[in-house]
Amino acid sequence: MSSQDLEQGETLLPIISERAEKKEEDEGGTIEEMTHPPKTIALVGLGYVGLPLAVAFARTGFAVTGFDLNADKVRRLTAGDDPTGSVEPSELAHPGLSFTSDEREIRGRDFYIVAIPTPIDAAHKPDLTALHLASELVGRVIGQGAVVCYESTVYPGVTEDFCAPIIERVSGFTRGRDFFIGYSPERINPGDRAHTLESIVKVVSGEDEQTTNALAELYGAVVTAGIHRAPSIRVAEAAKVIENTQRDLNIALMNELAVIFDRLGIPTRDVLEAASTKWNFLRFSPGLVGGHCIGVDPYYLTHKAEEIGYIPQVILAGRRINDSMGKFVRRRKDGQAAHQGGRRPKGRANWHSRRDVQGERARPPQQPRAGHRGRTRRVRRLPVDPRSLRDGQRVPARIRLQPRSDRSILGAGRPNSRRTARGVHAGGLERVRAAVEMPRGEGYDRRQIRVLRPPRR
């Protein structure tokens, strides 16, 4: 589609006109606003998603107004300075592109594209506050016949059940008659110069076939890789949220394998290179997961799953693994520094060699906290290698986790005799195993483990 086509109104006009004629037949209303060439677009949210999209539409020939509540950002963009570094100053100076923080300047646009972040709160629950405020804004400025398209990552149902009712309440319009809703998930990869907006297939969806077609032609003006029409808005929402969920799980599997191979003293990279020689092995790499996409989006899906009575297991397990990798990398780095420098790293963790696990150089353990049963004894050798613990295993002494914890790792409660403690406490077992993480599996955190003699009777 060329800018000349848009000026003549030869692309999207038939779709809008068809809808307008249907509306006139049903209600006898006017169609003046719906039959003029749909060239005006308002982009709500000028982050790493909204800003490149606004520039691309302006470059194609649309009249685009970018809106953001951050007045300082708007001033910088108007001056040709992009805070995200994703757009060149010359592109910001395009005559068809303008920026504003005044909502009055985006009234009566043909299309409203909402690209607002959707974070999670401290409890890992979806925070739709920004999306709520953006929908209220659209409701205050929307005109009759406009199409509203959301790009934010959400769980299935948010666009139709959460956003659309807000627009209806604020504007007084009726969805499907006075305005129309669509969803086209963003797929921007910040900083990636190879996979740009134009080179990534765009998924579009609408509340009806006409809206879907209108959005397909709109985005088709800038996306050269192709358009995929999803059969419904919920399908498009679900497709977006599982894209990042799948990536999160793939990374989680590699991270867990990295922890296992680290303890076995096997280089993870060498293992992956060998395994990838098989034709159906999918090669992924371990690493830290952060930001506001991969580490956030899975919680939107699990939230919706829990709402309908299903507790997801694999997705949440992957999240726990990836969230724990920061500590693992830090401890591994501290262990390498101590091993290479011949000194203990600063901080609470002291990492030692394999010989320390067996107690050959162990210093006297810390004194027990007040109220403990039993008394501390000096040990030349730990009664058991913590890495070999199993649920229900019986050992000749109790091991407790330090510091600031009375939680028994072995012998949860009073021991059966002087020489034998009760079975391994399941929750504590997981913690003591975490305490023995070490580069190449050699050593444990001696400050976190101590041995107590069973109390005398």
C-alpha positions in Angstrom: 0.0 0.0 0.0 1.4 3.4 -1.0 0.9 6.8 0.6 -0.9 7.8 -2.6 -3.4 5.1 -2.1 -4.1 6.3 1.4 -4.6 9.8 0.2 -7.2 8.7 -2.2 -8.9 6.5 0.4 -8.8 3.4 -1.8 -7.7 0.8 0.8 -9.7 0.8 4.0 -12.6 2.9 2.7 -14.7 0.0 1.3 -14.7 -1.8 4.7 -15.7 1.3 6.6 -18.3 2.2 4.0 -19.8 -1.3 4.1 -20.1 -1.1 7.9 -21.5 2.4 7.6 -24.2 1.3 5.1 -25.2 -1.5 7.4 -25.4 0.9 10.3 -27.6 3.3 8.3 -29.9 0.5 7.4 -30.2 -0.7 11.0 -30.6 2.7 12.7 -31.0 5.4 10.0 -28.0 7.2 11.5 -25.5 9.5 9.7 -22.4 8.0 8.2 -20.3 11.2 7.6 -17.6 10.3 10.1 -17.4 6.7 8.9 -17.0 7.4 5.1 -14.1 9.8 5.0 -10.7 8.3 4.3 -9.5 6.7 7.6 -6.0 8.2 7.8 -5.8 9.5 11.4 -4.3 7.3 14.1 -3.7 8.0 17.8 -1.0 6.0 19.5 -1.6 5.8 23.3 1.7 5.0 25.0 5.1 6.0 23.5 7.4 3.3 24.9 9.5 0.8 23.0 6.3 -0.6 21.4 4.2 2.5 20.6 6.9 4.8 19.4 8.3 2.6 16.5 4.7 1.9 15.5 3.9 5.6 15.4 6.9 6.3 13.3 6.2 3.4 10.9 2.6 4.6 10.3 3.7 8.2 9.7 6.3 7.1 7.3 3.7 5.2 5.3 1.4 8.2 4.9 -0.9 8.2 7.9 -1.4 11.3 10.1 -0.3 10.0 13.5 -0.5 11.6 16.9 1.5 10.0 19.7 0.1 10.5 23.2 1.9 9.9 26.5 1.2 11.2 30.0 4.9 11.9 30.5 5.2 15.5 29.4 9.0 15.5 29.7 9.1 12.5 27.3 6.8 14.3 24.9 9.1 17.4 24.9 12.1 15.3 24.2 10.4 13.4 21.3 9.2 16.7 19.8 12.8 17.9 20.0 14.0 14.8 18.2 15.4 12.9 21.2 14.2 9.3 21.7 14.7 8.2 25.3 14.5 4.5 24.2 17.2 4.9 21.5 15.1 2.9 19.0 14.2 5.7 16.6 16.5 8.1 14.7 16.0 11.9 15.2 15.2 12.3 11.5 12.3 9.9 11.8 10.8 11.8 14.7 10.8 14.9 12.6 8.4 13.4 10.0 5.7 15.9 9.1 2.9 13.4 9.6 4.0 12.6 13.2 3.3 14.7 16.3 3.4 14.1 20.0 1.3 15.4 22.8 0.3 14.9 26.5 -2.9 16.8 26.0 -5.8 14.3 25.4 -7.8 17.0 23.6 -5.4 16.7 20.6 -6.4 13.1 20.0 -10.1 13.5 19.8 -12.0 12.1 16.9 -9.3 9.8 15.4 -10.2 6.9 13.1 -8.0 4.4 14.9 -6.8 4.3 18.5 -3.9 1.9 19.2 -3.2 1.3 22.9 0.4 0.1 23.7 0.4 0.3 27.5 2.6 -1.9 29.8 0.9 -4.6 31.8 3.1 -5.4 34.8 2.4 -7.7 37.8 2.2 -6.7 41.5 4.2 -8.0 44.4 2.0 -11.0 44.7 2.6 -11.9 41.0 -0.9 -10.9 40.1 -1.8 -8.9 36.9 -1.8 -5.2 37.4 -4.2 -3.7 34.9 -4.2 -0.2 36.4 -2.5 1.4 33.4 -4.7 -0.4 31.0 -7.8 0.8 33.0 -6.6 4.4 32.8 -5.8 4.2 29.1 -9.3 2.8 28.4 -10.9 5.6 30.3 -8.8 8.1 28.2 -10.0 6.5 25.0 -13.6 6.7 26.2 -13.2 10.4 26.8 -11.9 11.2 23.3 -13.3 8.5 21.0 -15.7 9.5 18.2 -18.4 7.5 16.5 -17.2 4.8 14.2 -13.7 4.6 15.5 -11.7 1.3 15.9 -9.8 0.7 19.1 -7.0 -1.8 19.0 -5.0 -3.0 22.0 -1.4 -4.3 21.8 -0.7 -5.0 25.4 0.0 -8.5 26.7 -3.0 -9.7 28.6 -4.8 -13.0 29.5 -7.7 -14.1 27.3 -10.8 -12.0 27.8 -9.3 -8.7 29.0 -9.9 -6.8 25.8 -13.6 -7.7 25.5 -14.5 -8.1 29.2 -12.3 -5.5 30.9 -11.4 -2.8 28.4 -14.4 -2.5 26.2 -16.9 -2.0 29.1 -14.8 0.9 30.4 -14.9 2.6 27.0 -18.7 2.1 26.9 -19.2 3.5 30.3 -17.1 6.6 29.8 -18.1 7.4 26.2 -21.7 6.5 26.4 -21.3 4.6 23.2 -22.3 1.0 22.4 -19.6 -1.4 21.3 -20.3 -3.0 18.0 -22.5 -0.2 16.9 -20.7 3.1 17.8 -17.2 1.9 18.1 -15.3 -1.4 17.4 -12.7 -3.3 19.3 -9.7 -5.2 18.1 -6.5 -6.8 19.4 -3.1 -7.1 17.8 -0.3 -8.3 20.2 3.0 -6.5 20.1 6.0 -8.5 19.1 8.7 -5.9 19.4 12.1 -7.2 20.5 13.9 -4.1 22.0 17.4 -3.6 20.7 17.0 -6.3 17.9 18.0 -4.7 14.6 17.3 -7.9 12.7 13.7 -8.6 13.8 12.1 -5.2 13.4 8.4 -4.3 13.3 8.2 -4.6 9.5 9.9 -8.0 9.4 7.7 -9.8 12.0 4.4 -11.4 11.0 1.6 -9.4 12.6 -1.4 -11.1 14.3 -4.6 -9.2 14.1 -8.1 -9.9 15.4 -11.4 -8.0 15.8 -14.8 -8.4 17.3 -16.2 -9.1 13.8 -14.9 -9.8 10.4 -15.1 -6.2 9.2 -12.9 -5.0 12.1 -10.4 -7.8 11.5 -10.1 -6.9 7.9 -9.8 -3.2 8.6 -6.9 -3.9 11.1 -5.3 -6.3 8.6 -5.2 -3.5 6.0 -4.0 -1.0 8.5 -1.1 -3.0 9.8 -0.5 -4.4 6.3 0.5 -0.9 5.3 3.7 -1.1 7.4 4.3 -4.9 8.0 5.9 -6.5 5.0 6.3 -10.0 6.6 2.6 -10.7 6.4 -0.6 -10.6 8.4 -2.2 -13.4 10.3 -6.0 -13.1 10.9 -6.9 -14.8 14.2 -10.4 -16.1 14.4 -11.2 -14.2 17.6 -9.7 -11.7 20.0 -9.4 -14.3 22.7 -7.3 -16.5 20.4 -5.0 -13.6 19.7 -4.6 -12.8 23.4 -3.8 -16.4 24.2 -1.3 -16.7 21.4 0.6 -13.7 22.7 0.7 -14.9 26.3 2.0 -18.4 25.4 4.7 -17.0 23.2 6.7 -15.7 26.2 5.5 -18.6 28.4 7.1 -21.1 26.1 10.3 -19.2 26.0 10.3 -19.0 29.8 9.9 -22.7 30.1 12.6 -23.5 27.6 15.0 -21.3 29.5 13.9 -22.9 32.8 14.7 -26.4 31.6 18.2 -25.3 30.5 18.7 -23.5 33.8 17.8 -26.6 35.8 20.1 -28.7 33.6 22.9 -26.2 34.2 22.5 -26.6 38.0 22.5 -30.4 37.7 25.6 -30.5 35.4 27.3 -27.9 37.6 27.1 -30.2 40.6 28.3 -33.1 38.5 31.3 -31.1 37.3 30.2 -31.3 33.6 30.3 -28.2 31.4 26.7 -27.5 30.3 27.8 -25.9 27.0 29.6 -29.1 26.0 26.6 -31.2 26.9 24.3 -29.0 24.7 26.7 -29.1 21.8 26.8 -32.8 21.9 23.0 -33.2 22.3 22.2 -30.7 19.5 23.8 -33.1 16.9 20.5 -35.0 17.0 18.1 -33.8 14.4 15.1 -33.4 16.7 16.9 -31.8 19.7 15.9 -28.2 20.2 18.9 -26.1 21.2 18.3 -23.5 23.9 20.7 -21.9 26.4 20.6 -21.3 30.1 20.5 -17.7 31.4 18.9 -15.1 33.6 15.3 -14.1 32.8 14.3 -10.5 33.7 12.6 -7.5 32.3 8.8 -7.0 31.9 8.0 -9.6 29.3 9.2 -13.2 29.7 9.4 -13.0 33.5 6.0 -11.4 33.7 3.7 -12.7 31.0 3.4 -16.3 32.3 1.7 -15.0 35.5 -1.1 -13.6 33.4 -1.8 -17.0 32.1 -1.5 -18.7 35.4 -3.8 -16.1 37.0 -6.6 -16.8 34.5 -6.0 -20.6 34.9 -6.5 -20.3 38.7 -9.6 -18.2 38.2 -11.3 -21.1 36.3 -10.2 -23.6 38.9 -7.0 -25.1 37.4 -3.6 -24.8 39.2 -0.8 -24.8 36.6 2.2 -26.9 37.6 4.8 -26.7 34.9 4.5 -23.0 34.2 4.9 -22.0 37.9 7.7 -24.4 38.3 9.5 -22.8 35.4 9.0 -19.4 37.0 10.5 -20.6 40.3 13.5 -22.0 38.6 14.2 -18.9 36.6 13.6 -16.6 39.6 16.2 -18.5 41.6 19.0 -18.4 39.0 20.3 -15.0 40.1 21.3 -16.4 43.5 22.8 -19.5 41.8 25.0 -17.3 39.5 26.1 -15.1 42.4 27.0 -18.1 44.6 28.9 -19.7 41.7 30.8 -16.5 41.1 31.7 -16.2 44.8 32.9 -19.8 44.8 35.1 -19.3 41.8 36.6 -16.1 43.3 37.3 -17.9 46.6 38.9 -20.9 44.8 41.1 -18.8 42.5 42.1 -16.2 45.1 42.7 -18.6 47.9 40.5 -16.6 50.3 37.0 -16.6 51.5 34.6 -14.2 49.7 33.0 -11.4 51.6 29.4 -11.9 52.7 27.4 -14.6 54.5 28.4 -17.4 52.2 31.8 -19.2 52.6 32.4 -21.8 50.0 34.8 -24.7 50.5 36.2 -27.7 48.8 34.8 -31.2 48.7 36.9 -32.1 51.7 35.0 -29.6 53.8 31.8 -31.4 53.1 33.3 -34.4 54.8 34.4 -32.3 57.7 38.2 -32.7 57.4 38.8 -28.9 57.8 35.5 -27.9 59.4 35.8 -25.3 62.1 33.7 -25.7 65.3 30.0 -25.0 64.5 28.1 -22.0 65.8 26.5 -22.2 69.2 22.8 -23.1 69.1 20.2 -20.5 69.8 18.5 -20.2 73.2 15.8 -22.8 73.7 17.4 -25.5 71.5 17.2 -29.1 72.6 20.6 -30.7 72.6 24.0 -29.1 72.6 26.6 -28.3 70.1 29.5 -30.6 69.6 32.8 -30.3 67.7 32.9 -32.5 64.7 35.8 -33.6 62.7 33.6 -35.2 60.2 30.0 -34.5 59.3 27.7 -37.5 59.9 26.4 -37.4 56.3 27.2 -35.7 53.0 24.3 -33.2 52.6 24.2 -33.8 48.9 23.3 -37.4 49.4 20.3 -36.9 51.6 17.0 -38.6 50.8 13.5 -38.3 52.2 13.1 -40.5 55.2 16.9 -41.2 55.6 18.1 -41.9 59.2 21.3 -40.3 60.3 23.3 -40.4 63.6 22.9 -36.7 64.4 20.7 -33.7 63.6 21.6 -31.0 61.1 19.9 -27.6 61.3 19.9 -24.7 58.9 21.7 -21.5 59.9 21.3 -18.6 60.5 18.1 -17.3 62.2 16.2 -20.6 61.8 15.0 -23.2 64.2 13.7 -25.3 61.4 15.0 -28.8 61.6 16.5 -30.2 58.4 17.1 -33.7 59.8 15.0 -35.0 62.7 12.0 -32.7 62.6 11.1 -32.9 66.3 12.5 -34.9 69.2 14.9 -37.7 68.0 14.1 -41.3 68.6 17.3 -42.0 70.5 20.7 -40.6 71.2 22.1 -42.0 68.0 19.3 -41.8 65.5 17.3 -38.8 64.3 13.9 -38.9 62.7 13.4 -38.9 58.9 14.4 -36.0 56.8 12.0 -33.1 56.8 10.8 -32.6 53.3 10.8 -28.8 53.2 14.1 -28.6 55.1 15.7 -31.1 52.7 15.1 -28.8 49.8 16.7 -25.9 51.7 19.8 -27.9 52.8 20.3 -29.1 49.2 20.1 -25.4 48.1 22.8 -24.7 50.7 25.3 -27.0 49.2 25.3 -25.5 45.7 28.9 -24.9 44.6 30.8 -24.5 41.3 31.3 -28.0 39.9 29.5 -29.4 42.9 32.5 -29.0 45.2 31.6 -27.8 48.7 28.8 -26.3 50.7 28.0 -23.2 52.7 29.3 -24.1 56.2 27.7 -21.1 57.9 24.3 -22.4 57.0 24.8 -26.0 58.3 25.6 -27.3 61.8 25.3 -30.5 63.7 23.6 -30.9 67.0 24.0 -33.8 69.4 20.6 -35.5 70.3 19.5 -34.4 73.8 20.3 -36.5 76.8 17.4 -38.1 78.6 
